[in-house]
Amino acid sequence: MSLRRKLTLNFFKFFDIIILLASLLFAWFVTRSEQARDLETLLMLHVELLHVIFVLLIVFLWELIFHGLQLYESRRLESRIREWKDIVKATTFGTAAILLFSQVFNINIFTGCFLLIFWLSSTIWTIFLRSFLRFFLKKLRLHGRNLRFVLIVGTNKRAYDFARRMEKNQGLGYRIIGYLDDKIYFPSGKVKLLGKLSDFSSILNSQVIDEIIIALPIKSCYEKIQHIIEKAEEQGIIIRYLADIFNTKLTKLRSSTFADFILLTTVTGIDRYWQYFIKRTMDLVLGFILIILTCPFMLAAALALKITSKGPVFFVQNRVGYNKRIFHLYKFRTMRAGAESEQEKIQELNEMDGPVFKIRNDPRITKIGHWLRKTSIDELPQLFNVLKGDMSLVGPRPLPVRDYNGFNKNWQRRRFSVKPGITCIWQVSGRNGISFEDWMKLDMDYIDNWSLTGDLKILFKTIPVVISARGAS
């Protein structure tokens, strides 16, 4: 690590600690009574050894969390939004740690209001500091300071596309010194070819090179790539490999480590643990609230079913869930007892195309069952599936095993790569009035463009659909 990098790193750490302590003091000041806010009271504040140990522990944990989220690593090539998200995660985890240890040390000043003010203050000031530093460094780099010189190994299309993007962002401070390859495979304007792959060692010894970008095809150049990596490692030079090794159309690529192994992972849908954590938390909180709010309706439905028809209150059916796991889905029974065994007899009445079975005026539905379906009250017991973790509030609708076995296109099975849900785009777009093919495409659209805000929008759109009973049967 260069002296300049060490100084920058220490600068970050120093000001992160200053922001931490200042935010703690600010939150204390705001949440104290007016009489306790004057300077004399602050100077005469009784500080116990336990408080000092607590603050030192928080400082240590704060820095540890920031290290863990790589906020002290070079982030030239990452977007501001990505860094802001990591800062929010770091301050959130740090605030949670303060809450936890305040309970352990029995320190009573950390109220909910205190922690909220602390979290807002530390988050805003840390984002401001990092943004200011990005702006300052960008200005320096545009004036030829703090530059990094890059050698690109490979002359294919992806090498040029990467170089073009890098040259457009001069504020990043990367300067391409040239290319290295046995010949120019993809002519694009004036390419500064420094030599062949066999010249790598001599070029490395004679040129100023901070980083190496490898853009060679891994199948045909494996041994050459390995040789380049070994020689660059000898001199401690940063190596980056353009990781689009395979032509993936839909998946996102990210890297992780296990023991001494580096893993490249492709994912669709939710690709970060923190996103899954927030979605799961939202399911638990909203699911629990909805159970409480709808409890009178569920009790009324159960009582009505018991009075008006013979058979169990609940209809429990095996459905296909996350990655084809089978789970028991709960609904209020809307058909006469034993109706499932009669399905084959009325197959010709099916109004849906594809493998699914739907009849708008199914003769097996009871009078109370018809009303439960119209109001979607029959779906409410699935909130318990949400609490169990079998389902989410938002996600592709879970299908019976029989329907799954009727799928004839593998791309449709990608809908099972996420947890099924009580509602999704299909529910707010017409439900039974949409063809099976379009239904599956809507599910793919949900998976490929998933976001937390998108889930909230679907939940809000579901309310008027349920009230108007649009598409229900």
PyMOL commands that set and color helices and strands:
alter all, ss='L'
color gray80, all
select helices_A, chain A and resi 3-31+34-37+39-43+49-68+80-105+112-142+157-168+170-172+197-206+222-234+273-308+322-324+339-349+367-375+377-379+382-388+401-405+410-417+431-433+436-448+452-468
alter helices_A, ss='H'
color red, helices_A
select strands_A, chain A and resi 148-153+174-180+193-195+211-214+238-241+252-258+261-267+314-320+326-332+392-394+399-400+421-423
alter strands_A, ss='S'
color yellow, strands_A
deselect
rebuild
show_as cartoon
